[in-house]
Amino acid sequence: MALWMETGSEPKTETEIADLEAISALKESTALELKEKGNELVKKGKKHYPEAIHCYSRAINQKALNDHDTSVLFSNRAHVNLLLGNYRLALSDSQDAIKLFPANVKAYYRAAKACLSLNLLAEAKSYCESGVGKDPNNEELKKLAKQIDLKKLEQEQREAQVSKALVEAKEIVSAIEDKRLKLGNAMYRELTGLRKPVLDKNGILHWPVLLLYAEFMSSDFIEDFCETDMFSAHLDIISILFYNLRIKLLIIFSM
């Protein structure tokens, strides 16, 4: 019987050939049944996803289907891995699906989705373009391509903002060093927030300044205190504001 044949040997008798054909047909039937079972499990919801992956894996391991059908199995498993957040596995399965059957458009879509989730934007866009090349009317791929472009734009904007902030920070540090100023530890952040010094285009520093009046248990916060300003100018403004507020309170309470 074919079951007892040595690995790599060719069937010689009609019986051996028939046995091998029967085994091949059985494995193919098993693989297709496992595929359908996996599909049904996916429809049942998230708690059945691991079992669905197991079914697809068993179907793949039968090694009984043609390249097209095996590609579908890899693509289906990629889909479930995407749903579970297993993006690396989803990408690997999608790539295997594409290798087996390059016309598998769903595999390109799932590869692009996985790359997008992994922030591999260039690769994601490449898979989208390849998929659209296979199916120019695929709206899902076109929509995904727009999402990738948007995320790429947002990423570039963030990188530009970070780069600008770093340049500004270096300029401020350089200005502080040039002026031979010594800074202590940040204090009273609960009163000042995250305000930081700013260097204007003329190379002049503007500081956030907190005035504490221990005797009265109060404070004033000046968000923009130019290094060329005099304290008296700011104190005069504070005095005027305080006086106006006091007048308003007196009017209110005298009514």
C-alpha positions as CSV (number, residue, x, y, z in Angstrom):
1,M,0.0,0.0,0.0
2,A,1.1,3.6,-0.6
3,L,1.0,4.3,3.1
4,W,4.1,2.1,3.5
5,M,6.1,3.6,0.6
6,E,9.4,5.2,1.4
7,T,9.6,8.9,1.3
8,G,10.6,10.1,-2.2
9,S,9.9,6.9,-3.9
10,E,7.6,6.7,-6.9
11,P,4.4,4.6,-7.0
12,K,5.0,1.5,-9.2
13,T,1.8,-0.4,-9.2
14,E,-1.8,0.7,-10.0
15,T,-2.7,0.0,-6.4
16,E,0.0,2.4,-5.1
17,I,-1.1,5.1,-7.6
18,A,-4.7,4.7,-6.6
19,D,-3.8,4.8,-2.9
20,L,-1.8,8.0,-3.4
21,E,-4.7,9.6,-5.3
22,A,-7.1,8.7,-2.6
23,I,-4.8,10.1,0.1
24,S,-4.4,13.3,-2.0
25,A,-8.1,13.7,-2.4
26,L,-8.7,13.1,1.3
27,K,-6.1,15.8,2.2
28,E,-7.7,18.2,-0.3
29,S,-11.1,17.5,1.1
30,T,-9.9,18.0,4.7
31,A,-8.2,21.3,3.8
32,L,-11.3,22.6,2.1
33,E,-13.4,21.6,5.1
34,L,-11.0,23.3,7.5
35,K,-11.1,26.4,5.4
36,E,-14.9,26.6,5.5
37,K,-14.9,25.9,9.2
38,G,-12.4,28.7,9.7
39,N,-14.7,31.0,7.7
40,E,-17.7,30.1,9.9
41,L,-15.7,30.7,13.1
42,V,-14.7,34.2,12.0
43,K,-18.4,35.0,11.4
44,K,-19.2,33.9,15.0
45,G,-17.1,36.7,16.5
46,K,-13.8,37.5,18.3
47,K,-13.8,34.8,20.8
48,H,-13.6,32.3,18.0
49,Y,-10.8,34.0,16.1
50,P,-7.9,31.8,17.6
51,E,-9.8,28.7,16.6
52,A,-10.3,30.0,13.1
53,I,-6.6,30.7,12.8
54,H,-5.9,27.1,14.0
55,C,-8.3,25.8,11.2
56,Y,-6.6,27.9,8.5
57,S,-3.1,26.7,9.7
58,R,-4.2,23.1,9.6
59,A,-5.6,23.6,6.2
60,I,-2.3,25.1,5.0
61,N,-0.3,22.3,6.5
62,Q,-2.3,19.7,4.5
63,K,-0.3,21.0,1.5
64,A,-3.0,19.6,-0.7
65,L,-4.4,22.7,-2.4
66,N,-3.2,24.6,-5.5
67,D,-1.4,27.9,-5.2
68,H,-4.5,30.0,-5.6
69,D,-6.5,28.2,-2.9
70,T,-3.5,28.1,-0.5
71,S,-3.0,31.9,-1.1
72,V,-6.6,32.4,0.0
73,L,-5.9,30.5,3.2
74,F,-2.9,32.7,4.0
75,S,-4.9,35.8,3.2
76,N,-7.8,34.6,5.4
77,R,-5.4,33.9,8.2
78,A,-3.9,37.4,7.7
79,H,-7.4,38.9,8.0
80,V,-8.0,37.2,11.4
81,N,-4.5,38.3,12.6
82,L,-5.4,41.8,11.6
83,L,-8.6,41.6,13.7
84,L,-6.6,40.4,16.6
85,G,-4.0,43.1,16.3
86,N,-1.2,40.6,15.3
87,Y,0.1,42.9,12.6
88,R,3.5,41.3,12.1
89,L,1.8,37.9,11.6
90,A,-0.8,39.5,9.3
91,L,1.9,41.0,7.2
92,S,3.8,37.8,6.9
93,D,0.7,35.8,5.9
94,S,-0.2,38.5,3.4
95,Q,3.3,38.3,1.9
96,D,3.0,34.5,1.6
97,A,-0.4,34.8,-0.1
98,I,1.0,37.3,-2.6
99,K,4.0,35.0,-3.4
100,L,1.7,32.1,-4.1
101,F,-0.8,34.0,-6.1
102,P,0.3,37.6,-7.1
103,A,-3.3,38.4,-8.3
104,N,-4.7,38.0,-4.8
105,V,-5.9,41.6,-4.3
106,K,-7.2,41.0,-0.8
107,A,-3.7,40.0,0.2
108,Y,-2.4,43.4,-1.0
109,Y,-5.1,45.1,1.0
110,R,-4.3,43.2,4.1
111,A,-0.6,43.7,3.7
112,A,-1.2,47.4,3.4
113,K,-3.4,47.5,6.5
114,A,-0.8,45.6,8.5
115,C,1.9,48.0,7.4
116,L,-0.2,51.0,8.2
117,S,-0.8,49.7,11.7
118,L,3.0,49.1,12.0
119,N,3.6,52.6,10.8
120,L,5.5,51.3,7.7
121,L,3.9,53.9,5.6
122,A,6.1,53.6,2.5
123,E,5.5,49.8,2.4
124,A,1.8,50.3,3.0
125,K,1.5,52.7,0.0
126,S,3.5,50.3,-2.1
127,Y,1.1,47.4,-1.4
128,C,-1.9,49.7,-2.1
129,E,-0.4,50.7,-5.5
130,S,0.4,47.1,-6.4
131,G,-3.2,46.1,-5.5
132,V,-4.7,48.9,-7.5
133,G,-2.5,47.8,-10.4
134,K,-4.2,44.4,-10.2
135,D,-7.7,45.9,-9.7
136,P,-7.9,49.5,-10.8
137,N,-11.6,49.8,-9.6
138,N,-10.9,48.6,-6.0
139,E,-12.4,51.3,-3.9
140,E,-11.2,49.8,-0.6
141,L,-7.6,50.0,-1.7
142,K,-8.1,53.6,-2.9
143,K,-9.7,54.6,0.4
144,L,-6.8,53.0,2.3
145,A,-4.3,54.8,0.1
146,K,-5.9,58.1,1.1
147,Q,-5.6,57.1,4.8
148,I,-2.0,56.3,4.3
149,D,-1.3,59.7,2.6
150,L,-3.1,61.5,5.5
151,K,-1.1,59.7,8.1
152,K,2.1,60.3,6.3
153,L,1.2,64.1,6.1
154,E,0.4,64.1,9.8
155,Q,3.7,62.4,10.6
156,E,5.7,64.8,8.5
157,Q,4.0,67.7,10.2
158,R,4.8,66.3,13.7
159,E,8.4,65.7,12.6
160,A,8.6,69.3,11.4
161,Q,7.1,70.6,14.7
162,V,9.6,68.5,16.7
163,S,12.5,69.7,14.5
164,K,11.4,73.3,14.9
165,A,11.1,72.9,18.7
166,L,14.5,71.4,18.9
167,V,16.1,74.3,16.9
168,E,14.3,76.8,19.1
169,A,15.4,75.0,22.3
170,K,19.0,75.0,21.1
171,E,18.8,78.7,20.3
172,I,17.4,79.5,23.8
173,V,20.1,77.4,25.5
174,S,22.8,79.1,23.4
175,A,21.4,82.6,24.3
176,I,21.3,81.7,28.0
177,E,24.9,80.5,27.8
178,D,26.0,83.6,25.9
179,K,24.4,85.8,28.5
180,R,26.1,83.7,31.3
181,L,22.8,83.2,33.0
182,K,22.5,80.4,35.6
183,L,19.2,78.6,36.0
184,G,17.9,76.8,39.0
185,N,15.3,74.0,39.2
186,A,11.8,74.7,38.0
187,M,9.5,75.6,40.8
188,Y,5.8,76.5,41.3
189,R,4.8,74.7,38.1
190,E,1.3,74.5,39.6
191,L,1.1,78.3,39.3
192,T,3.0,78.8,36.1
193,G,2.1,75.8,34.1
194,L,4.6,74.7,31.4
195,R,5.5,78.2,30.2
196,K,9.1,78.4,29.0
197,P,11.4,81.3,28.0
198,V,11.1,82.5,24.4
199,L,13.8,84.0,22.2
200,D,12.5,86.6,19.8
201,K,13.9,87.4,16.3
202,N,16.1,90.1,17.8
203,G,17.8,87.6,20.2
204,I,16.0,89.0,23.2
205,L,14.7,86.5,25.9
206,H,11.2,86.7,27.2
207,W,10.7,85.0,30.5
208,P,7.7,83.8,32.4
209,V,7.9,85.5,35.8
210,L,6.0,84.6,39.0
211,L,5.7,87.2,41.8
212,L,5.0,85.8,45.2
213,Y,3.5,87.9,48.0
214,A,4.1,85.7,51.1
215,E,2.6,88.3,53.4
216,F,-0.7,88.3,51.6
217,M,-0.5,84.6,50.5
218,S,-1.0,85.7,46.9
219,S,0.9,85.9,43.6
220,D,1.0,87.5,40.1
221,F,2.1,85.7,37.0
222,I,3.7,87.7,34.1
223,E,3.7,85.4,31.0
224,D,6.0,87.6,28.9
225,F,8.6,89.5,30.8
226,C,11.1,90.9,28.3
227,E,14.7,90.9,29.6
228,T,15.0,94.5,28.6
229,D,11.9,95.5,30.7
230,M,12.0,97.2,34.1
231,F,10.2,95.5,37.0
232,S,8.6,98.9,37.8
233,A,6.7,98.9,34.5
234,H,5.1,95.6,35.2
235,L,4.4,96.5,38.8
236,D,2.7,99.7,37.7
237,I,0.4,97.7,35.4
238,I,-0.3,95.2,38.2
239,S,-1.1,98.1,40.5
240,I,-3.5,99.7,38.0
241,L,-5.3,96.4,37.4
242,F,-5.5,95.7,41.1
243,Y,-6.9,99.3,41.7
244,N,-9.5,98.9,39.0
245,L,-10.6,95.5,40.4
246,R,-10.8,97.0,43.9
247,I,-13.0,99.9,42.6
248,K,-15.3,97.4,40.9
249,L,-15.6,95.3,44.1
250,L,-16.4,98.4,46.1
251,I,-19.1,99.4,43.7
252,I,-20.6,95.9,43.7
253,F,-20.7,95.6,47.5
254,S,-22.0,99.1,48.0
255,M,-25.1,98.5,45.8
